[in-house]
Amino acid sequence: MSILKRFLIVFLCTLGVTVRSNAQKVVEYRESQSRLAEPVMGVYIKPLVADLEVDTIKGKIKDTWEFTDREVNALKGEVPNLRARALFLSTDRHHADVIVAASFDIKSKDGGTSYEVIVIGYPAKYKNWRTAVSTDNDWIRNEKFTPNGTAAQTQAISK
């Protein structure tokens, strides 16, 4: 047999083995989809409603609170935290649950080493707590679906 024939036979055998070994490497792919219908379980609590009684004897209050730089750092230097702290102090001072229609004036003092927060509003207390009835549900539902601003703007801040 000539060298060329031998070379051709060896080449064809090698080619056959290579093709066969590649044919054995099978890559599989599988994808499945299904729908899941599982019951949803929840707990529902009847909402409570209360009347808000504004302190008509005190009327409109104006409290001034001073915070050192150290206190402001403890409040993470964030204005909403400074406002909330001043509001808490005013509710505590006036034995109130909330300050209705609160407005604020915040300014730095002493070259930025302390801050002054003025809280203006009406102290009020919750009274006549009761479980909501069907007539209450209408305005509660409207409040939830009416775009009155952010949640922070529509919630009463209490101590």
C-alpha positions as CSV (number, residue, x, y, z in Angstrom):
1,M,0.0,0.0,0.0
2,S,1.3,3.4,-0.8
3,I,2.0,6.0,1.7
4,L,-0.7,8.2,0.2
5,K,-3.4,5.5,0.7
6,R,-2.2,4.9,4.3
7,F,-2.3,8.6,5.0
8,L,-5.8,8.9,3.5
9,I,-7.1,5.9,5.6
10,V,-5.6,7.4,8.8
11,F,-7.0,10.8,8.0
12,L,-10.5,9.4,7.3
13,C,-10.5,7.3,10.5
14,T,-9.4,10.3,12.5
15,L,-12.1,12.4,10.9
16,G,-14.7,9.7,11.7
17,V,-13.7,9.5,15.3
18,T,-13.7,13.3,15.7
19,V,-17.2,13.6,14.1
20,R,-18.5,10.7,16.3
21,S,-17.1,12.2,19.5
22,N,-18.6,15.6,18.7
23,A,-22.0,14.0,18.0
24,Q,-22.0,12.6,21.5
25,K,-21.9,16.0,23.1
26,V,-25.5,17.0,23.2
27,V,-26.6,20.3,24.6
28,E,-30.2,20.2,25.9
29,Y,-32.5,23.1,26.6
30,R,-35.8,23.0,28.4
31,E,-38.3,25.6,29.4
32,S,-41.6,25.1,31.1
33,Q,-44.4,27.5,32.1
34,S,-47.4,27.0,34.3
35,R,-49.9,29.2,36.1
36,L,-50.2,29.2,39.9
37,A,-53.6,29.9,41.4
38,E,-53.2,30.0,45.1
39,P,-55.7,31.4,47.5
40,V,-54.6,34.8,49.0
41,M,-55.1,35.0,52.7
42,G,-55.2,38.3,54.6
43,V,-56.1,39.9,57.8
44,Y,-58.5,42.8,57.7
45,I,-59.0,45.1,60.6
46,K,-61.9,47.5,60.8
47,P,-60.5,51.0,60.7
48,L,-60.8,53.3,63.7
49,V,-61.9,56.9,63.4
50,A,-61.8,59.6,66.0
51,D,-62.8,63.2,66.3
52,L,-60.1,65.8,66.6
53,E,-60.7,68.5,69.2
54,V,-58.6,71.6,68.8
55,D,-57.7,73.3,72.0
56,T,-59.7,76.6,71.7
57,I,-58.3,77.9,75.0
58,K,-54.7,77.9,73.8
59,G,-55.6,78.7,70.2
60,K,-52.8,79.1,67.8
61,I,-49.4,78.4,69.4
62,K,-45.9,79.6,68.4
63,D,-43.0,77.6,69.9
64,T,-39.3,78.3,69.3
65,W,-36.9,75.4,69.7
66,E,-33.1,75.7,69.5
67,F,-30.9,72.8,68.5
68,T,-27.2,72.6,68.9
69,D,-25.0,71.3,66.1
70,R,-24.6,68.1,68.1
71,E,-28.4,67.6,68.3
72,V,-28.7,68.2,64.6
73,N,-26.0,65.6,63.9
74,A,-27.9,63.1,66.1
75,L,-30.8,63.8,63.8
76,K,-28.6,63.0,60.8
77,G,-28.6,66.6,59.7
78,E,-31.9,66.1,57.8
79,V,-34.5,68.8,57.9
80,P,-37.5,66.4,58.1
81,N,-36.0,64.9,61.2
82,L,-35.4,68.4,62.7
83,R,-39.1,69.3,61.9
84,A,-40.3,66.1,63.4
85,R,-38.3,66.6,66.6
86,A,-39.6,70.2,67.0
87,L,-43.2,69.0,66.4
88,F,-42.8,66.3,69.0
89,L,-41.5,68.8,71.6
90,S,-44.5,71.1,70.8
91,T,-47.0,68.3,71.2
92,D,-45.4,67.3,74.5
93,R,-45.3,70.9,75.8
94,H,-49.0,71.4,75.1
95,H,-50.1,67.9,76.1
96,A,-51.6,67.4,72.6
97,D,-51.8,64.4,70.3
98,V,-51.2,66.5,67.1
99,I,-50.4,70.0,66.0
100,V,-53.0,70.8,63.3
101,A,-52.0,72.9,60.3
102,A,-48.4,73.1,61.5
103,S,-46.0,75.4,59.8
104,F,-42.3,75.8,60.4
105,D,-39.5,78.4,60.1
106,I,-36.0,76.9,60.3
107,K,-32.9,79.0,60.4
108,S,-29.2,78.5,61.3
109,K,-27.7,80.6,64.1
110,D,-24.2,81.4,65.4
111,G,-22.5,80.8,62.1
112,G,-24.2,77.4,61.5
113,T,-23.4,75.9,64.9
114,S,-27.0,75.9,66.1
115,Y,-30.4,76.0,64.6
116,E,-33.7,77.5,65.5
117,V,-37.1,75.9,64.6
118,I,-40.3,77.8,65.0
119,V,-43.5,75.7,65.1
120,I,-46.8,77.4,64.5
121,G,-50.2,75.6,64.7
122,Y,-53.1,74.5,66.7
123,P,-52.7,71.8,69.5
124,A,-55.4,69.2,69.4
125,K,-56.4,65.9,71.0
126,Y,-58.1,62.8,69.7
127,K,-61.5,62.0,71.2
128,N,-64.5,59.7,70.6
129,W,-62.5,56.8,69.2
130,R,-64.8,54.3,67.4
131,T,-64.9,51.6,64.8
132,A,-65.6,53.1,61.3
133,V,-69.2,52.6,60.0
134,S,-70.4,52.6,56.4
135,T,-70.7,56.4,56.3
136,D,-67.1,56.7,57.4
137,N,-65.9,54.3,54.7
138,D,-66.9,56.6,51.9
139,W,-64.6,59.4,52.9
140,I,-61.8,57.0,54.0
141,R,-61.9,55.5,50.5
142,N,-62.0,58.9,48.9
143,E,-59.0,60.0,51.0
144,K,-57.0,57.0,49.8
145,F,-57.7,57.5,46.1
146,T,-57.5,61.3,46.0
147,P,-54.1,62.7,45.0
148,N,-53.7,65.0,48.0
149,G,-49.9,64.9,47.8
150,T,-47.4,62.6,49.5
151,A,-48.3,60.4,52.4
152,A,-46.2,62.7,54.7
153,Q,-48.3,65.6,53.7
154,T,-51.7,63.9,54.4
155,Q,-50.8,62.2,57.6
156,A,-51.3,63.9,61.0
157,I,-48.0,63.9,62.9
158,S,-48.5,62.7,66.4
159,K,-46.3,61.9,69.4
